[in-house]
Amino acid sequence: MIGLGTYAFFWQHSPRVDDPLTLIGALEATRALEVDLFQICDYAPLEHMSDAALNDAASAARNLGLTIELGTKGIDPDHLARFLQLAEVFDARLVRSMLYGPQSRPTLAEAEQHLREALPAYEASDVTLALETYEQVATADLVSLVASFGSPQLGICLDPGNVVARLERPRDAVELAAPLVANVHVKDFAFARQDGWVGFTYSGAPMGSGLHDYPHLLETVRPRERGINEIVEHWLPWQGDPETTIRTERDWTRTTLEYLRSTQ
């Protein structure tokens, strides 16, 4: 299933715009684009919302016919337990996270211990925990860690764009992670020369115009055949003013949706 994530609304949620989009506003915008899935990922207000506000957002999602996934950072067992509670509120079947959190950088041995403590509750609830590929942990190490559990409720959230900062090739990350992928983050990316030809900027690009070989990912991972959701995100730099930035963000979302739908 194709979905939108919070990062597809990054600037629309931002305090840099005059009227930041609310969570329910993002859900409504998702439905307006005829998308049935939304991933609330690294959305800071989520952890501070009252029970009433959480229930209102969950009710809005259900009324709009949206499936919800959640996303956070870190694998501290108490933190993962909290997100399992939030998953119950939203009827979410997947929680995406990363090995490192804002205040935690466990070793691989510590990460294994954290997961052994937290995972049984996810298994009992039939909720999948998907750990994202990113530059702070070698993809091979993440794959090895996840594979060591052999659990259908522990997988990988594949984001090939992240690993470039570790000097890994996106295609290599795709091929390494493919058997364990439980979720895909979809965004294109490219390098651009800095002014004066002094170095490069690595950032987002409209889907299909950058360096991401998405057909290779589709062929290797086979997300549609395996029931793996594809979540649209962006790495859109600020475009100079709120109006231009929001317009461009919305254009990139439409472009990505058109690209994904054209490959089905």
N, C-alpha and C positions, 0 to 999 in steps of 0.2 A: 504493500500500500504506500502511496505517496503522501507525505505529510509536510507540514510547515513546522518550524521550530522557532523558539523565542529569538534566536539569532537572525531569523529572517525579518524581524521587527526591531532590530537592535537600536537603530536611531529613532524609530517611532516611539520606543519606550523611554528614550533618553531624556534627562532633564535639560539637555541642550535645545530641545524644541519647546515651543510655547505651551502646547497642550499634550503632554505625554500620553501615549496610548495605555489604557489599562489592560489587565489580563483578559477581562471579559471582552474588551474591545478587540483584542487580538484574536480571540475565539470567533467573534462575529466576522472579522475580516477574513479569517480562514474559511468559514462557511460561505462567504460571499464569492470566494474563488473556487467554489465547488470542490473543496478538499475536505476529506473526512477524518483527518488525523492531525493532532497537534501535540508537539513535545514541549513541555514547560521545562526548559533546560537552563540552568544557571540563572534563574530569574530570582534575584535577591529578595524581593518582597515576599516570596512564597513562604519562607521560613518564619516570617514575622506576622503573617496574617492571622486574624482571630479565627476561631472555629466557625463562626457565622460567615465570615468572608470566604473561607475555604469551601464551605458548603454551598454558598451562593455561586462560586466559580464552577464547582463540580456540577451543580444543577444546570447552570447555563450551558456547559459542555454537553450534558445529556439532552437538554432541550434542543440543542442545535444538531444533534446526531453525531457528535464528534467523539472519536476514541482519543484518549489522553495517554501520553507517556510522560515520565518525569526525568529530570536530569539534575545532577549535583556534582560536587567535587569532594574527593576524599573517601576513605574506606574505614574510618574509625567505626567500630561496631555500633556504638550508640547512635552515631550519625546515620548509618545505614538503617538502623532500626526505626529511626524517626521517619526516614523516607519510605520505609515499608508501610508505616501508618498513613502517610500521605497518599501512597499508592492505593490504599484501601478506600480513602475518601473519594478519589477520582476514578476508581475502578481501573486503575492503570496496571498493565501486565508487564511493563518494562521500566526499569530505572537505569539510566545511564550514569556512570560515574568515572572518576579517574583515580589512579593510585595515590596521587598527591592531593592534599587539600590545602586551604589557605594557611592553616597552622600545623600541617603534618607532612612529613616526607619520609615515610617508612622505607626501610630496606626491603629487599625482596622477601627475606625471611620473615620480617615483621608483617609485610603485606599478606603473606600466606597465612600467618596466624590470625590476623584480623578477619580475613575472608572465611577461615574455618569456623570462627566464632559467629559471623554474621550470616553465612550462606544457608544454614539449615532452616532458618525462619523464611527465607525467600523460597526455598524448595517446598516447604510446607504450604506456602501461600500460592504456589505456582506463579511467582513473579520472577522475571528474568533480570539479572544484574549484568549490564553490559559495560565493560571497561574500555575506555577510549584509547586509541593509538594517538600518541602525541610525542613531542620532542624531548620531554624530560625522562622518558623511559624507552629503552631500545625495544623496537617491535618484537624482536626475537625473544627478549626477556618476558614481555607481556604475554606473548603466545605460549611460552613455556609454562608460565605461572597458571594461566587459565586452563591449559591442557592438563595440568597435573591434577586438577579436581575431577575431570571427567563428568561434570554435572551439566545437564541440559539447561539448568537455570543460571549458569555462569557462562558468559560469552564475551565477544569483543564488539565494541562500537567502532566501526571502521571509518576513519577520517584520514585519507592519504595525504591531504594537504598539510597536516600538522607535522609530519615526520621530516619534511624537507629541512627544517631548522636544525635537525640532528644530522644532516647530510646523508639521510636515507632517501632512496628513490621511491616515489609513490607506488610505482608498479611492483617493486619488491615487497613493500608493506602489504599491498593487496594480495599478492600470492602467498606470503607467509601467513596472513591472518585468515584467508578465505574459509578454511574448514570450520572455524570457530566464530564466524561473524554472526551476530544477533541483531545488529542495527547498523545502518549506513547514514553518515552525514554527507549531504550532497552540496558541494560548492566547487566552483572553478577557481583557479589561481594562476598568477603569472608574475614574472619579473619585469620591472621597468627601470630603465636607466634614470639615475638621479640627475638633476640639473648639473651641467658641466661634465657629465660622464664620470662622476666620482661615485662609484658604487651603484647599487641597485636597491629598489624597493620591491619587497615581495608581499603581494596583497591579493585581494580578490579580483575576479574578472567575471563578466557576464557568462553564464553557463554556455559552454560550447565554443568559447572564444579564447580560452586559456590553454594551460598545459595539461589539464586533467584528461587522461585517456579513459573517459567513462565507459565507452564500449568495452574496453579491456576489463574494467571492474564488473560490468554486467556479465560478460562471458565467463569470468573466473569465479565470481562469488555466486552468480545466479540468484539474486535476491528475490526476483518475482517467482521463480519456481519453488524456492524454499520458504516463502512467506516472510521474508525479511523486509521490514519497513525502511523506506528511503526518506530521510528528513532533510528538507531544504534549509540551508543556512547561507549566510553571506559574510565575506570579509570586505565590506564596502568602506573605503576611507571617507572621511567627512568631505563633503563637496563644496564647502565654502560658506553655505548658508543653510538654514533649516529646510526651506522650501525645496531647493534643488536636491538636497540629500534625501529627503523623504520621497520625492518623486522618483529619484534614481533607485532607491531601495525597492519601491513598489514595482518599478520596471524590471529590475533584476528578478524579483519573485515571479512575475509573469513569464519572463524569458525562461527561467529554470523549469517552471511547470510545463510550459510548452515543449521544452526539450525532453523532459522525462516522459510526457504523454506521447510524444512522437516516437519514442523507442519502445513502447509497449506492444 
